[in-house]
């Protein structure tokens, strides 16, 4: 009997910048029973398109299914499994920690160790800004817990492939055959993706 290898995966989804896209994608995950560990969304390098970075946990079969389901949404232009290749991932956290004057040297020792910074100083607390991968942020939070964390806010992971590693997930090839079987709504999606591909600068395409 084989054991499924569960791991954390990072997926980049390029979507049309339309109202309700985030709701449709998060709803897809919920309906299919897929868990979202974090999701970030913002403007991409091209006008009218936004990029979502989704961090999720699953085995290989689940991740492949997630990609296929994402491609069924008309607003989705491109899906990339970033964690399949070398990538750069960062997260920002704001941590409001209790800090009496006598405790501040110790707390600042932790801050300096993680190359974080104190961005606000109050009479009895500090607001600390930490930037790094999720493991780094998690480790810093654990060391600050004994002092008393009053409030914590994390952005979630954002990421991109390292230079020379840009490649579209293989599921795009599988999806091309599905488009032929569904020529109506999916034909519009094919036209949108074709237009996007033609708009990509030659320098970027040479890395694919």
C-alpha positions in Angstrom: 0.0 0.0 0.0 1.6 3.3 -1.1 1.6 6.4 1.1 0.7 9.7 -0.4 3.5 12.3 -0.2 1.9 15.4 1.2 3.9 18.6 0.7 3.5 22.4 0.5 3.2 23.7 -3.0 3.2 27.3 -4.4 1.1 28.0 -7.5 1.0 31.2 -9.6 -2.2 32.0 -11.4 -2.4 34.8 -14.0 -6.0 36.0 -14.2 -8.0 38.7 -15.9 -8.6 41.6 -13.6 -12.3 41.2 -13.3 -14.7 41.5 -10.3 -15.3 38.2 -8.5 -12.2 36.4 -9.8 -10.8 35.9 -6.3 -14.2 34.6 -5.0 -14.5 32.1 -7.9 -11.0 30.7 -7.3 -11.3 30.5 -3.6 -14.8 28.9 -4.1 -13.3 26.3 -6.4 -10.8 25.3 -3.7 -13.6 25.1 -1.2 -15.9 23.0 -3.3 -13.2 20.5 -4.2 -12.0 20.2 -0.6 -8.6 21.8 -1.3 -7.0 23.8 1.5 -5.5 27.3 0.9 -2.6 27.9 3.3 -2.2 31.5 2.0 -3.2 33.5 -1.1 -1.9 36.9 -2.3 -3.2 38.8 -5.3 -2.0 42.0 -7.0 -1.3 43.7 -10.3 1.0 41.9 -12.8 3.4 43.3 -15.3 0.6 43.5 -17.9 -2.3 45.9 -17.7 -5.6 44.2 -17.1 -4.1 41.0 -15.6 -3.5 40.2 -12.0 -1.3 37.5 -10.5 -2.4 35.3 -7.6 0.1 33.3 -5.5 -1.5 30.4 -3.8 0.2 28.2 -1.2 -1.5 24.9 -0.6 -0.8 21.4 0.8 -1.3 18.2 -1.1 0.2 15.3 -3.0 1.2 15.2 -6.6 -2.3 14.0 -7.8 -4.1 16.7 -5.8 -1.8 19.5 -7.2 -2.4 18.2 -10.8 -6.1 18.2 -10.2 -6.0 21.8 -8.8 -4.2 23.0 -11.9 -6.7 21.3 -14.2 -9.7 22.8 -12.2 -8.2 26.2 -12.3 -7.9 26.1 -16.1 -11.6 25.5 -16.3 -12.3 29.0 -15.1 -12.7 31.4 -18.0 -10.8 34.2 -16.2 -7.6 32.1 -15.8 -4.9 32.8 -18.3 -2.0 30.8 -17.0 -1.1 28.4 -14.2 2.5 27.8 -13.0 3.6 25.4 -10.3 6.4 27.5 -8.9 7.5 25.1 -6.3 8.5 22.5 -8.9 11.5 24.7 -9.8 13.9 26.9 -7.9 12.0 30.0 -6.8 12.2 33.1 -4.6 9.5 33.3 -2.0 8.9 36.1 0.6 6.4 37.0 3.2 5.9 40.1 5.3 4.7 40.0 8.9 3.9 42.8 11.4 4.2 41.7 15.0 3.0 43.8 17.9 4.8 42.4 20.9 4.7 43.5 24.6 8.0 45.1 25.5 8.7 46.8 28.8 11.8 48.9 28.8 13.8 46.2 30.6 12.9 43.6 28.0 13.7 45.7 24.9 17.4 44.8 24.7 16.5 41.1 24.6 13.7 41.6 22.1 15.9 43.7 19.8 18.5 41.0 20.0 16.0 38.7 18.4 15.0 41.3 15.9 18.6 41.9 14.8 19.3 38.1 14.5 16.5 37.8 12.0 17.4 41.0 10.2 13.9 42.4 11.1 13.2 46.0 12.2 11.2 47.8 14.9 9.0 50.2 13.0 7.0 51.6 15.9 7.9 52.0 19.6 5.2 52.5 22.2 5.3 52.9 26.0 4.8 49.1 26.5 5.1 47.5 23.1 7.0 47.3 19.8 5.7 46.7 16.3 8.2 44.6 14.5 8.4 44.1 10.7 9.8 40.8 9.5 10.4 39.9 5.8 11.6 36.5 4.7 10.4 33.0 3.8 7.6 31.4 5.9 10.0 29.3 7.9 12.0 32.4 9.0 8.8 34.3 10.0 7.5 31.2 11.9 10.8 30.9 13.8 10.8 34.6 14.8 7.2 34.4 16.0 8.1 31.4 18.2 11.0 33.3 19.8 8.8 36.3 20.5 5.8 34.4 22.0 7.3 34.3 25.6 7.2 38.2 25.6 3.5 38.3 24.7 2.3 38.8 21.1 -0.6 41.3 21.2 -1.4 41.2 17.5 0.0 39.5 14.4 -0.7 40.2 10.7 0.9 38.3 7.8 0.6 39.0 4.1 1.0 35.4 2.9 3.6 34.2 0.5 4.4 35.9 -2.8 6.9 34.3 -5.1 8.5 34.0 -8.6 10.8 31.7 -10.4 14.5 32.4 -10.5 16.1 33.5 -13.7 16.3 30.7 -16.3 13.7 28.7 -14.5 10.6 30.2 -16.1 8.4 27.5 -17.6 4.7 27.0 -17.9 3.3 24.0 -16.0 2.9 20.9 -18.1 -0.8 20.8 -17.4 -1.2 23.5 -20.1 -0.4 20.9 -22.8 -3.0 18.6 -21.3 -5.5 21.4 -21.3 -5.0 22.1 -25.0 -6.7 18.8 -25.9 -9.6 19.6 -23.5 -10.3 22.9 -25.3 -10.9 21.0 -28.5 -13.7 19.0 -26.8 -15.3 22.2 -25.4 -15.3 24.7 -28.3 -17.9 27.2 -26.8 -16.9 29.0 -23.6 -13.4 27.4 -23.7 -12.8 28.8 -27.1 -13.0 32.3 -25.6 -10.4 31.3 -23.1 -8.1 30.0 -25.8 -8.3 33.3 -27.7 -7.6 35.2 -24.5 -4.5 33.1 -23.8 -3.3 33.4 -27.3 -3.6 37.2 -27.2 -1.6 37.2 -23.9 1.1 35.0 -25.4 1.5 37.3 -28.3 1.8 40.3 -26.0 4.7 38.8 -24.0 7.9 40.5 -24.8 10.4 38.5 -26.8 13.0 38.7 -24.0 10.6 36.9 -21.6 9.6 34.3 -24.2 13.2 33.4 -24.8 13.4 32.2 -21.1 10.5 29.8 -21.5 
